[in-house]
């Protein structure tokens, strides 16, 4: 499929998605989000796609968040029609609000991630950031609220009072601070960002893709349960994994002293 606002690259089992609006700091509007929804839906449904990396084009911004200029100049009718085409009714919805994405996603943050850009990164499972990356949720300054995961994810991923300081004061967090707070996994020079992201993806892909999907589902859904309930719940993807080729292939390959051949089914 041809895209206007994103670039999609596939390397065997890896899908790389680049937001391609560097002239506006990779800002998001409904037209970008429609493409993000489409590509991540295709990614989830493609049995040959095991992991994704999302990043931005250029060296300035991962994403500046919602395209305020578009929001100020597009007519009410255009905005209503554009947002009406979104399945999840959110500019970051293709990743942040899609409960059906069971495969791992890495955010490779190549510059500042503000507002919806920060929320998009928080919607990924892992964040690798360039040294100059900066994170912020400045929505109240422009009469908005970080409703696309920023409020609810941040208070779950870092200490409450630190999260509230970031939300209340629009504080800008460096990549290095992000590591200390725990929402960034690793910081690298910009020229090493995609190399490191792909390296991490390749490590993950050494394991059974169906086992990895089961782990993600168990971790995310288990957070909404008590520990006792989570322990006794048979999660759908674990049930599928336990009946799969991969479930048998792992021990067999180990006993035969060879690398496993995963099928993801």
Phi and psi restraints in degrees (value plus and minus 20) as a CYANA .aco file:
   2 UNK   PHI    -108.7   -68.7
   2 UNK   PSI     115.8   155.8
   3 UNK   PHI    -139.3   -99.3
   3 UNK   PSI     129.7   169.7
   4 UNK   PHI    -118.1   -78.1
   4 UNK   PSI     -53.4   -13.4
   5 UNK   PHI    -132.2   -92.2
   5 UNK   PSI     -26.7    13.3
   6 UNK   PHI    -153.2  -113.2
   6 UNK   PSI     138.6   178.6
   7 UNK   PHI    -137.5   -97.5
   7 UNK   PSI     109.6   149.6
   8 UNK   PHI    -137.1   -97.1
   8 UNK   PSI     107.3   147.3
   9 UNK   PHI    -145.1  -105.1
   9 UNK   PSI     115.8   155.8
  10 UNK   PHI    -139.1   -99.1
  10 UNK   PSI     108.6   148.6
  11 UNK   PHI    -144.0  -104.0
  11 UNK   PSI      74.0   114.0
  12 UNK   PHI      34.5    74.5
  12 UNK   PSI    -130.6   -90.6
  13 UNK   PHI    -111.9   -71.9
  13 UNK   PSI     -17.9    22.1
  14 UNK   PHI    -123.6   -83.6
  14 UNK   PSI     112.9   152.9
  15 UNK   PHI    -132.7   -92.7
  15 UNK   PSI     105.8   145.8
  16 UNK   PHI    -131.8   -91.8
  16 UNK   PSI     104.8   144.8
  17 UNK   PHI    -135.5   -95.5
  17 UNK   PSI     102.3   142.3
  18 UNK   PHI    -136.6   -96.6
  18 UNK   PSI     104.9   144.9
  19 UNK   PHI     -93.7   -53.7
  19 UNK   PSI     102.8   142.8
  20 UNK   PHI    -134.4   -94.4
  20 UNK   PSI      45.7    85.7
  21 UNK   PHI    -156.7  -116.7
  21 UNK   PSI      35.1    75.1
  22 UNK   PHI     -82.2   -42.2
  22 UNK   PSI     -44.0    -4.0
  23 UNK   PHI     -87.8   -47.8
  23 UNK   PSI     -38.8     1.2
  24 UNK   PHI    -145.0  -105.0
  24 UNK   PSI      13.9    53.9
  25 UNK   PHI      36.7    76.7
  25 UNK   PSI      15.8    55.8
  26 UNK   PHI      36.0    76.0
  26 UNK   PSI      17.1    57.1
  27 UNK   PHI     -85.8   -45.8
  27 UNK   PSI     134.0   174.0
  28 UNK   PHI    -126.9   -86.9
  28 UNK   PSI     115.4   155.4
  29 UNK   PHI    -155.7  -115.7
  29 UNK   PSI     155.6   195.6
  30 UNK   PHI     -77.6   -37.6
  30 UNK   PSI     -50.3   -10.3
  31 UNK   PHI     -89.1   -49.1
  31 UNK   PSI     -56.4   -16.4
  32 UNK   PHI     -86.4   -46.4
  32 UNK   PSI     -63.7   -23.7
  33 UNK   PHI     -85.9   -45.9
  33 UNK   PSI     -54.9   -14.9
  34 UNK   PHI     -78.5   -38.5
  34 UNK   PSI     -62.4   -22.4
  35 UNK   PHI     -89.4   -49.4
  35 UNK   PSI     -57.9   -17.9
  36 UNK   PHI     -84.3   -44.3
  36 UNK   PSI     -62.6   -22.6
  37 UNK   PHI     -78.4   -38.4
  37 UNK   PSI     -65.1   -25.1
  38 UNK   PHI     -83.3   -43.3
  38 UNK   PSI     -66.3   -26.3
  39 UNK   PHI     -90.4   -50.4
  39 UNK   PSI     -57.2   -17.2
  40 UNK   PHI     -95.9   -55.9
  40 UNK   PSI     -48.3    -8.3
  41 UNK   PHI     -86.8   -46.8
  41 UNK   PSI     -63.4   -23.4
  42 UNK   PHI     -83.2   -43.2
  42 UNK   PSI     -61.9   -21.9
  43 UNK   PHI     -78.2   -38.2
  43 UNK   PSI     -67.3   -27.3
  44 UNK   PHI     -84.9   -44.9
  44 UNK   PSI     -56.1   -16.1
  45 UNK   PHI    -106.8   -66.8
  45 UNK   PSI     -28.3    11.7
  46 UNK   PHI    -109.7   -69.7
  46 UNK   PSI      90.8   130.8
  47 UNK   PHI     -85.4   -45.4
  47 UNK   PSI     -37.2     2.8
  48 UNK   PHI    -109.9   -69.9
  48 UNK   PSI     -26.9    13.1
  49 UNK   PHI    -119.3   -79.3
  49 UNK   PSI      99.5   139.5
  50 UNK   PHI    -127.2   -87.2
  50 UNK   PSI     -48.9    -8.9
  51 UNK   PHI    -174.1  -134.1
  51 UNK   PSI     132.0   172.0
  52 UNK   PHI    -150.2  -110.2
  52 UNK   PSI     131.2   171.2
  53 UNK   PHI    -140.9  -100.9
  53 UNK   PSI     111.8   151.8
  54 UNK   PHI    -136.2   -96.2
  54 UNK   PSI     114.5   154.5
  55 UNK   PHI    -171.9  -131.9
  55 UNK   PSI    -198.0  -158.0
  56 UNK   PHI    -138.2   -98.2
  56 UNK   PSI     136.8   176.8
  57 UNK   PHI    -101.2   -61.2
  57 UNK   PSI     118.4   158.4
  58 UNK   PHI      78.9   118.9
  58 UNK   PSI    -198.1  -158.1
  59 UNK   PHI    -136.6   -96.6
  59 UNK   PSI     -10.5    29.5
  60 UNK   PHI    -119.0   -79.0
  60 UNK   PSI     -64.6   -24.6
  61 UNK   PHI    -162.3  -122.3
  61 UNK   PSI     117.1   157.1
  62 UNK   PHI     -90.3   -50.3
  62 UNK   PSI     -76.5   -36.5
  63 UNK   PHI    -188.2  -148.2
  63 UNK   PSI     115.9   155.9
  64 UNK   PHI    -101.2   -61.2
  64 UNK   PSI     -17.1    22.9
  65 UNK   PHI      70.6   110.6
  65 UNK   PSI    -174.3  -134.3
  66 UNK   PHI     -81.7   -41.7
  66 UNK   PSI     118.1   158.1
  67 UNK   PHI     -96.2   -56.2
  67 UNK   PSI      71.3   111.3
  68 UNK   PHI     -83.8   -43.8
  68 UNK   PSI     -52.8   -12.8
  69 UNK   PHI     -84.9   -44.9
  69 UNK   PSI     -62.2   -22.2
  70 UNK   PHI     -83.0   -43.0
  70 UNK   PSI     -63.2   -23.2
  71 UNK   PHI     -82.5   -42.5
  71 UNK   PSI     -48.9    -8.9
  72 UNK   PHI    -105.3   -65.3
  72 UNK   PSI     -43.8    -3.8
  73 UNK   PHI    -127.6   -87.6
  73 UNK   PSI     -45.3    -5.3
  74 UNK   PHI     -91.6   -51.6
  74 UNK   PSI     122.1   162.1
  75 UNK   PHI     -87.2   -47.2
  75 UNK   PSI     139.6   179.6
  76 UNK   PHI     -78.5   -38.5
  76 UNK   PSI     -59.4   -19.4
  77 UNK   PHI     -84.4   -44.4
  77 UNK   PSI     -64.2   -24.2
  78 UNK   PHI     -83.6   -43.6
  78 UNK   PSI     -63.4   -23.4
  79 UNK   PHI     -84.2   -44.2
  79 UNK   PSI     -63.4   -23.4
  80 UNK   PHI     -81.3   -41.3
  80 UNK   PSI     -63.1   -23.1
  81 UNK   PHI     -87.2   -47.2
  81 UNK   PSI     -62.9   -22.9
  82 UNK   PHI     -86.1   -46.1
  82 UNK   PSI     -67.8   -27.8
  83 UNK   PHI     -86.0   -46.0
  83 UNK   PSI     -49.5    -9.5
  84 UNK   PHI     -85.4   -45.4
  84 UNK   PSI     -41.1    -1.1
  85 UNK   PHI    -103.7   -63.7
  85 UNK   PSI     -29.4    10.6
  86 UNK   PHI    -103.6   -63.6
  86 UNK   PSI     108.8   148.8
  87 UNK   PHI     -85.2   -45.2
  87 UNK   PSI     -59.7   -19.7
  88 UNK   PHI    -122.7   -82.7
  88 UNK   PSI     -14.6    25.4
  89 UNK   PHI      33.6    73.6
  89 UNK   PSI      16.6    56.6
  90 UNK   PHI    -170.6  -130.6
  90 UNK   PSI     122.5   162.5
  91 UNK   PHI     -88.6   -48.6
  91 UNK   PSI     -42.5    -2.5
  92 UNK   PHI    -122.6   -82.6
  92 UNK   PSI      -9.9    30.1
  93 UNK   PHI     -80.7   -40.7
  93 UNK   PSI     -43.9    -3.9
  94 UNK   PHI     -81.9   -41.9
  94 UNK   PSI     -41.5    -1.5
  95 UNK   PHI    -142.4  -102.4
  95 UNK   PSI     -68.5   -28.5
  96 UNK   PHI     -92.2   -52.2
  96 UNK   PSI     -51.3   -11.3
  97 UNK   PHI    -128.9   -88.9
  97 UNK   PSI     -19.1    20.9
  98 UNK   PHI    -105.5   -65.5
  98 UNK   PSI      85.7   125.7
  99 UNK   PHI     -95.0   -55.0
  99 UNK   PSI     -26.3    13.7
 100 UNK   PHI    -113.0   -73.0
 100 UNK   PSI     -22.7    17.3
 101 UNK   PHI    -101.2   -61.2
 101 UNK   PSI      82.5   122.5
 102 UNK   PHI    -121.6   -81.6
 102 UNK   PSI     -20.1    19.9
 103 UNK   PHI    -119.3   -79.3
 103 UNK   PSI     132.3   172.3
 104 UNK   PHI     -88.8   -48.8
 104 UNK   PSI     123.2   163.2
 105 UNK   PHI    -149.2  -109.2
 105 UNK   PSI     111.0   151.0
 106 UNK   PHI    -128.0   -88.0
 106 UNK   PSI     109.4   149.4
 107 UNK   PHI    -114.2   -74.2
 107 UNK   PSI     100.7   140.7
 108 UNK   PHI    -122.1   -82.1
 108 UNK   PSI      77.1   117.1
 109 UNK   PHI    -106.5   -66.5
 109 UNK   PSI      88.2   128.2
 110 UNK   PHI    -119.3   -79.3
 110 UNK   PSI      -4.4    35.6
 111 UNK   PHI     152.4   192.4
 111 UNK   PSI    -171.8  -131.8
 112 UNK   PHI     -95.0   -55.0
 112 UNK   PSI     123.6   163.6
 113 UNK   PHI    -144.4  -104.4
 113 UNK   PSI      76.9   116.9
 114 UNK   PHI    -130.6   -90.6
 114 UNK   PSI     126.8   166.8
 115 UNK   PHI      33.8    73.8
 115 UNK   PSI    -142.6  -102.6
 116 UNK   PHI     -79.7   -39.7
 116 UNK   PSI     -46.0    -6.0
 117 UNK   PHI     -86.3   -46.3
 117 UNK   PSI     -61.3   -21.3
 118 UNK   PHI     -85.8   -45.8
 118 UNK   PSI     -62.2   -22.2
 119 UNK   PHI     -83.4   -43.4
 119 UNK   PSI     -57.9   -17.9
 120 UNK   PHI     -81.4   -41.4
 120 UNK   PSI     -63.9   -23.9
 121 UNK   PHI     -84.6   -44.6
 121 UNK   PSI     -61.6   -21.6
 122 UNK   PHI     -84.2   -44.2
 122 UNK   PSI     -43.3    -3.3
 123 UNK   PHI     -96.2   -56.2
 123 UNK   PSI     -32.1     7.9
 124 UNK   PHI    -101.9   -61.9
 124 UNK   PSI     146.7   186.7
 125 UNK   PHI    -105.1   -65.1
 125 UNK   PSI     -48.2    -8.2
 126 UNK   PHI    -158.9  -118.9
 126 UNK   PSI     126.5   166.5
 127 UNK   PHI    -146.5  -106.5
 127 UNK   PSI     101.7   141.7
 128 UNK   PHI    -133.1   -93.1
 128 UNK   PSI     109.8   149.8
 129 UNK   PHI    -141.7  -101.7
 129 UNK   PSI     125.4   165.4
 130 UNK   PHI     -91.1   -51.1
 130 UNK   PSI     136.7   176.7
 131 UNK   PHI     -77.2   -37.2
 131 UNK   PSI     -51.9   -11.9
 132 UNK   PHI    -114.2   -74.2
 132 UNK   PSI     -14.7    25.3
 133 UNK   PHI     -85.4   -45.4
 133 UNK   PSI     125.1   165.1
 134 UNK   PHI    -156.9  -116.9
 134 UNK   PSI     120.5   160.5
 135 UNK   PHI    -138.8   -98.8
 135 UNK   PSI     119.7   159.7
 136 UNK   PHI    -181.7  -141.7
 136 UNK   PSI     133.9   173.9
 137 UNK   PHI    -144.8  -104.8
 137 UNK   PSI      61.1   101.1
 138 UNK   PHI    -112.0   -72.0
 138 UNK   PSI      -2.2    37.8
 139 UNK   PHI     -71.2   -31.2
 139 UNK   PSI     -63.8   -23.8
 140 UNK   PHI     -78.3   -38.3
 140 UNK   PSI     -44.8    -4.8
 141 UNK   PHI     -86.4   -46.4
 141 UNK   PSI     -41.5    -1.5
 142 UNK   PHI    -138.0   -98.0
 142 UNK   PSI       3.9    43.9
 143 UNK   PHI      51.5    91.5
 143 UNK   PSI      15.4    55.4
 144 UNK   PHI    -151.0  -111.0
 144 UNK   PSI     152.9   192.9
 145 UNK   PHI    -149.0  -109.0
 145 UNK   PSI     120.4   160.4
 146 UNK   PHI     -94.0   -54.0
 146 UNK   PSI      57.4    97.4
 147 UNK   PHI    -107.8   -67.8
 147 UNK   PSI     -24.4    15.6
 148 UNK   PHI    -121.9   -81.9
 148 UNK   PSI      22.7    62.7
 149 UNK   PHI      88.8   128.8
 149 UNK   PSI     -39.3     0.7
 150 UNK   PHI     -80.0   -40.0
 150 UNK   PSI     -70.7   -30.7
 151 UNK   PHI     -85.0   -45.0
 151 UNK   PSI     -73.5   -33.5
 152 UNK   PHI     -95.5   -55.5
 152 UNK   PSI     -53.3   -13.3
 153 UNK   PHI     -96.0   -56.0
 153 UNK   PSI     -61.3   -21.3
 154 UNK   PHI     -82.4   -42.4
 154 UNK   PSI     -63.7   -23.7
 155 UNK   PHI     -90.9   -50.9
 155 UNK   PSI     -34.2     5.8
 156 UNK   PHI    -113.2   -73.2
 156 UNK   PSI     -42.7    -2.7
 157 UNK   PHI    -120.3   -80.3
 157 UNK   PSI     -39.4     0.6
 158 UNK   PHI    -156.4  -116.4
 158 UNK   PSI     148.0   188.0
 159 UNK   PHI     -74.5   -34.5
 159 UNK   PSI     121.7   161.7
 160 UNK   PHI     -74.3   -34.3
 160 UNK   PSI     -70.8   -30.8
 161 UNK   PHI     -88.9   -48.9
 161 UNK   PSI     -52.0   -12.0
 162 UNK   PHI     -88.4   -48.4
 162 UNK   PSI     -62.2   -22.2
 163 UNK   PHI     -80.3   -40.3
 163 UNK   PSI     -63.5   -23.5
 164 UNK   PHI     -87.6   -47.6
 164 UNK   PSI     -53.3   -13.3
 165 UNK   PHI     -83.2   -43.2
 165 UNK   PSI     -63.2   -23.2
 166 UNK   PHI     -83.3   -43.3
 166 UNK   PSI     -61.8   -21.8
 167 UNK   PHI     -92.0   -52.0
 167 UNK   PSI     -58.7   -18.7
 168 UNK   PHI    -100.6   -60.6
 168 UNK   PSI     -51.8   -11.8
 169 UNK   PHI    -131.7   -91.7
 169 UNK   PSI     -18.1    21.9
 170 UNK   PHI      42.5    82.5
 170 UNK   PSI       4.6    44.6
 171 UNK   PHI     -77.6   -37.6
 171 UNK   PSI     117.1   157.1
 172 UNK   PHI    -111.2   -71.2
 172 UNK   PSI     108.5   148.5
 173 UNK   PHI    -130.3   -90.3
 173 UNK   PSI     102.8   142.8
 174 UNK   PHI     -91.7   -51.7
 174 UNK   PSI     143.2   183.2
 175 UNK   PHI     -79.0   -39.0
 175 UNK   PSI     -59.9   -19.9
 176 UNK   PHI     -84.7   -44.7
 176 UNK   PSI     -60.2   -20.2
 177 UNK   PHI     -85.9   -45.9
 177 UNK   PSI     -55.4   -15.4
 178 UNK   PHI     -80.1   -40.1
 178 UNK   PSI     -57.0   -17.0
 179 UNK   PHI     -85.0   -45.0
 179 UNK   PSI     -65.8   -25.8
 180 UNK   PHI     -82.4   -42.4
 180 UNK   PSI     -56.6   -16.6
 181 UNK   PHI     -98.6   -58.6
 181 UNK   PSI     -41.7    -1.7
 182 UNK   PHI      82.5   122.5
 182 UNK   PSI     -18.1    21.9
 183 UNK   PHI    -116.6   -76.6
 183 UNK   PSI     -29.9    10.1
 184 UNK   PHI    -130.6   -90.6
 184 UNK   PSI     113.0   153.0
 185 UNK   PHI    -100.8   -60.8
 185 UNK   PSI     -60.0   -20.0
 186 UNK   PHI    -177.3  -137.3
 186 UNK   PSI     127.2   167.2
 187 UNK   PHI    -138.9   -98.9
 187 UNK   PSI     113.1   153.1
 188 UNK   PHI    -159.6  -119.6
 188 UNK   PSI     141.9   181.9
 189 UNK   PHI     -79.5   -39.5
 189 UNK   PSI     131.3   171.3
 190 UNK   PHI     -74.6   -34.6
 190 UNK   PSI     -61.8   -21.8
 191 UNK   PHI     -90.6   -50.6
 191 UNK   PSI     -27.8    12.2
 192 UNK   PHI    -127.2   -87.2
 192 UNK   PSI     -20.8    19.2
 193 UNK   PHI     -80.1   -40.1
 193 UNK   PSI     -75.4   -35.4
 194 UNK   PHI     -90.7   -50.7
 194 UNK   PSI     -51.7   -11.7
 195 UNK   PHI     -80.4   -40.4
 195 UNK   PSI     -65.7   -25.7
 196 UNK   PHI     -89.1   -49.1
 196 UNK   PSI     -59.3   -19.3
 197 UNK   PHI     -83.9   -43.9
 197 UNK   PSI     -62.9   -22.9
 198 UNK   PHI     -88.7   -48.7
 198 UNK   PSI     -54.3   -14.3
 199 UNK   PHI     -82.4   -42.4
 199 UNK   PSI     -65.0   -25.0
 200 UNK   PHI     -83.6   -43.6
 200 UNK   PSI     -61.2   -21.2
 201 UNK   PHI     -80.4   -40.4
 201 UNK   PSI     -61.4   -21.4
 202 UNK   PHI     -86.6   -46.6
 202 UNK   PSI     -55.2   -15.2
 203 UNK   PHI     -83.9   -43.9
 203 UNK   PSI     -65.9   -25.9
 204 UNK   PHI     -80.2   -40.2
 204 UNK   PSI     -59.5   -19.5
 205 UNK   PHI     -93.4   -53.4
 205 UNK   PSI     -23.7    16.3
 206 UNK   PHI     -90.9   -50.9
 206 UNK   PSI     -43.9    -3.9
 207 UNK   PHI    -110.0   -70.0
 207 UNK   PSI     148.4   188.4
 208 UNK   PHI     -82.6   -42.6
 208 UNK   PSI     105.7   145.7
 209 UNK   PHI     -82.5   -42.5
 209 UNK   PSI     -50.8   -10.8
 210 UNK   PHI     -94.9   -54.9
 210 UNK   PSI     -54.5   -14.5
 211 UNK   PHI     -84.4   -44.4
 211 UNK   PSI     -61.1   -21.1
 212 UNK   PHI     -83.5   -43.5
 212 UNK   PSI     -62.2   -22.2
 213 UNK   PHI     -83.8   -43.8
 213 UNK   PSI     -60.2   -20.2
 214 UNK   PHI     -83.1   -43.1
 214 UNK   PSI     -61.3   -21.3
 215 UNK   PHI     -80.6   -40.6
 215 UNK   PSI     -64.8   -24.8
 216 UNK   PHI     -82.6   -42.6
 216 UNK   PSI     -64.9   -24.9
 217 UNK   PHI     -84.4   -44.4
 217 UNK   PSI     -63.3   -23.3
 218 UNK   PHI     -83.9   -43.9
 218 UNK   PSI     -62.3   -22.3
 219 UNK   PHI     -85.5   -45.5
 219 UNK   PSI     -69.7   -29.7
 220 UNK   PHI     -89.5   -49.5
 220 UNK   PSI     -68.7   -28.7
 221 UNK   PHI     -90.8   -50.8
 221 UNK   PSI     -52.2   -12.2
 222 UNK   PHI     -86.3   -46.3
 222 UNK   PSI     -46.3    -6.3
 223 UNK   PHI     -82.9   -42.9
 223 UNK   PSI     -43.6    -3.6
 224 UNK   PHI    -110.5   -70.5
 224 UNK   PSI     -15.9    24.1
 225 UNK   PHI    -138.4   -98.4
 225 UNK   PSI     144.4   184.4
 226 UNK   PHI     -90.3   -50.3
 226 UNK   PSI     139.6   179.6
 227 UNK   PHI     -80.3   -40.3
 227 UNK   PSI     -61.5   -21.5
 228 UNK   PHI     -81.5   -41.5
 228 UNK   PSI     -63.9   -23.9
 229 UNK   PHI     -85.4   -45.4
 229 UNK   PSI     -61.8   -21.8
 230 UNK   PHI     -81.0   -41.0
 230 UNK   PSI     -61.0   -21.0
 231 UNK   PHI     -81.7   -41.7
 231 UNK   PSI     -53.3   -13.3
 232 UNK   PHI    -119.0   -79.0
 232 UNK   PSI     -18.7    21.3
 233 UNK   PHI    -107.9   -67.9
 233 UNK   PSI     113.3   153.3
 234 UNK   PHI    -112.8   -72.8
 234 UNK   PSI      83.1   123.1
 235 UNK   PHI     -95.2   -55.2
 235 UNK   PSI     120.0   160.0
 236 UNK   PHI     -72.3   -32.3
 236 UNK   PSI     -64.6   -24.6
 237 UNK   PHI     -92.4   -52.4
 237 UNK   PSI     -48.4    -8.4
 238 UNK   PHI     -89.4   -49.4
 238 UNK   PSI     -59.1   -19.1
 239 UNK   PHI     -80.5   -40.5
 239 UNK   PSI     -62.9   -22.9
 240 UNK   PHI     -85.0   -45.0
 240 UNK   PSI     -62.3   -22.3
 241 UNK   PHI     -82.1   -42.1
 241 UNK   PSI     -61.1   -21.1
 242 UNK   PHI     -86.6   -46.6
 242 UNK   PSI     -36.0     4.0
 243 UNK   PHI    -126.4   -86.4
 243 UNK   PSI      -7.5    32.5
 244 UNK   PHI    -118.2   -78.2
 244 UNK   PSI     147.9   187.9
 245 UNK   PHI     -78.9   -38.9
 245 UNK   PSI     -63.0   -23.0
 246 UNK   PHI     -81.6   -41.6
 246 UNK   PSI     -54.3   -14.3
 247 UNK   PHI     -82.9   -42.9
 247 UNK   PSI     -54.0   -14.0
 248 UNK   PHI    -105.8   -65.8
 248 UNK   PSI     -57.9   -17.9
 249 UNK   PHI     -83.1   -43.1
 249 UNK   PSI     -57.7   -17.7
 250 UNK   PHI     -77.9   -37.9
 250 UNK   PSI     -80.1   -40.1
 251 UNK   PHI     -82.2   -42.2
 251 UNK   PSI     -55.5   -15.5
 252 UNK   PHI     -83.5   -43.5
 252 UNK   PSI     -66.1   -26.1
 253 UNK   PHI     -82.8   -42.8
 253 UNK   PSI     -59.1   -19.1
 254 UNK   PHI     -82.5   -42.5
 254 UNK   PSI     -64.6   -24.6
 255 UNK   PHI     -90.0   -50.0
 255 UNK   PSI     -47.7    -7.7
 256 UNK   PHI    -112.4   -72.4
 256 UNK   PSI     -16.2    23.8
 257 UNK   PHI      34.7    74.7
 257 UNK   PSI      30.9    70.9
 258 UNK   PHI    -159.5  -119.5
 258 UNK   PSI     147.0   187.0
 259 UNK   PHI     -94.5   -54.5
 259 UNK   PSI     117.5   157.5
 260 UNK   PHI     -88.6   -48.6
 260 UNK   PSI     130.2   170.2
 261 UNK   PHI    -128.4   -88.4
 261 UNK   PSI      79.4   119.4
 262 UNK   PHI    -101.3   -61.3
 262 UNK   PSI     126.1   166.1
 263 UNK   PHI    -139.0   -99.0
 263 UNK   PSI     -36.0     4.0
 264 UNK   PHI      54.1    94.1
 264 UNK   PSI      -7.4    32.6
